[in-house]
Structure formats: C-alpha cells, structure tokens
Amino acid sequence: MLLIIGFVGVIFGGACAIVASNKGRDVLGWFVLGFLFNLIALIVIAALTPLDKAQAAEGASDKRLPDEEVMGKDELRKKAAALAASLAQSREKMNG
C-alpha cells in the first residue's frame, strides 16, 4: 500500500515539477507539493500564470524600499545631524 502511495506521489510530484518549470516557478518546491497533495497541487500549478524574469526578480527584491521612499544623501545627513544634536541635548539635561 505504501509503495502505491509513494509511486502516485512521485508521478504527481513530477507532473507538478514539469508544469512549474514551464511556468518559471520553483521546481523543487512544486515537486514536494505535488508529492504531498497530488491532484490538488497539480490543479493549482496549472491554474497559476507563468512568471517572467522581471516578476521573479521583483519578487526577490520585495524587501527593498521603493525609489520614492529612499532619501537622498543630503537629506539623510541633515536628519542624522538633527538626531545627534537632540541626543547631545538630552545627555546634557540628564547629566546636569
């Protein structure tokens, strides 16, 4: 019985991996999902849209800030100087 379940898992995992490869998605991850969830994973990967290289690169760099939120060097230096001055004033008040 376990041999049949393993064989079916490998078949569905392989099918998911092939479809994922054709759509530019993670092959190993989809193989594991296909092995564990069989037909459900195959239906899901078949329904997903293909990734192009720009989308894949964008997904990897989601943790970076957008260009609008990145401050210029001068603006950053001014804020750092203001923070340092504020810290110095706070220390003077605490010390004496």
C-alpha positions in Angstrom: 0.0 0.0 0.0 2.8 2.4 0.9 4.5 1.6 -2.4 1.5 2.6 -4.3 1.1 5.9 -2.3 4.8 6.7 -2.9 4.6 5.9 -6.6 1.5 8.1 -7.1 3.3 10.9 -5.1 6.3 10.7 -7.4 4.1 10.8 -10.5 2.1 13.8 -9.3 5.3 15.5 -8.0 7.0 15.0 -11.3 4.0 16.4 -13.2 3.9 19.4 -10.9 7.6 20.0 -11.4 7.3 19.9 -15.2 4.4 22.4 -15.2 6.3 24.6 -12.7 9.4 24.5 -14.9 7.4 25.6 -17.9 5.9 28.5 -16.0 9.2 29.7 -14.5 8.4 28.7 -10.9 10.3 26.8 -8.2 10.6 23.2 -9.5 11.7 21.5 -6.2 9.0 23.2 -4.1 6.3 22.2 -6.6 7.6 18.6 -6.7 7.2 18.4 -2.9 3.8 20.0 -3.0 2.8 17.6 -5.8 4.1 14.6 -3.8 2.2 15.6 -0.7 -1.1 16.9 -2.2 -1.2 15.1 -5.5 -4.1 16.3 -7.7 -4.8 19.5 -5.7 -1.2 20.8 -6.3 -1.4 19.9 -10.0 -4.6 21.8 -10.4 -3.1 24.8 -8.5 0.1 25.0 -10.5 -1.8 24.5 -13.8 -4.0 27.5 -12.8 -1.2 29.8 -11.9 0.1 32.3 -14.5 3.6 32.0 -15.8 6.3 34.2 -14.2 8.5 36.3 -16.5 12.0 37.2 -15.4 11.1 40.7 -14.3 8.4 39.4 -12.0 10.8 36.8 -10.5 13.4 39.4 -9.9 10.8 41.8 -8.4 9.6 39.0 -6.0 13.2 38.5 -4.8 13.7 42.2 -4.1 10.4 43.0 -2.3 12.3 43.7 0.9 14.0 46.8 -0.6 12.4 50.2 -0.3 10.8 51.8 -3.4 12.8 54.6 -5.0 10.3 57.2 -3.7 11.0 56.2 -0.1 14.8 56.3 -0.3 16.2 59.5 1.0 18.9 61.5 -0.7 22.3 61.7 1.0 21.9 65.3 2.0 18.5 64.7 3.5 19.8 61.7 5.4 22.8 63.7 6.7 20.5 66.5 7.9 18.3 64.1 9.8 21.3 62.3 11.3 22.8 65.7 12.5 19.4 66.7 14.0 19.2 63.4 15.8 22.8 63.7 17.1 22.1 67.2 18.4 18.9 66.1 20.1 20.8 63.2 21.8 23.5 65.6 22.9 20.9 67.9 24.5 19.2 65.0 26.2 22.6 63.8 27.7 23.4 67.4 28.9 20.0 67.6 30.7 20.4 64.2 32.3 24.0 64.9 33.5 23.4 68.1 34.8 
